[in-house]
Amino acid sequence: MEIIPAIKFVTSLTRAVLLGILATVLLVAMAHAQTPGPDPAMVAIAHPATSDETILRASLRAIFGMRLQKWPGDTPVKVFVLRDEAPEHATFSKSVLQVFPQQLRMAWDRQVFSGQGQYPEQVGSTQEMLSRVAATPGAVGYVKASEVTPNVRVLKIR
């Protein structure tokens, strides 16, 4: 007769352990899903002679916000972007820079209208982005990772 309470105890203990494991897995999955990170489909690219291979996200945000105008070593930065309506522009802004495209537009307008800066240069296609970044010292832009060519340097974001 003492075997039945032992079986009930083991069954209850097994259920509790399984429930704990399930709760842990769900919490980890939710935390991972909420962690913003760069979209691996989009990458920041730079002219191949750019000395930096890695860049802080805050620095990249400042470059694309037209607030940081020189690379380390005093090379002027030349920013290339796709038009505001391009899906790649929105994806890059949100997933890599972690700002909304409208925030970039407002920052650019503020710089231009205050007389303290200028707009980034807009290109019409990914192919134009690649060729202009490759041909312009100090240039920076973005493309889908699958479209990167050897003529540009991919910037690793920290």
GILINTA-V818895 format. One record per helix or strand of 3 or more residues. SS is the DSSP state (H for helix, E for strand). FROM is the first residue (numbers start at 1). TO is the last residue. If there is no record, write none. Layout:
ss;from;to
SS;FROM;TO
SS;FROM;TO
This chain:
ss;from;to
H;2;34
E;42;47
H;57;64
E;78;82
H;87;97
H;101;113
E;121;123
H;126;135
E;139;144
H;145;147
E;152;157
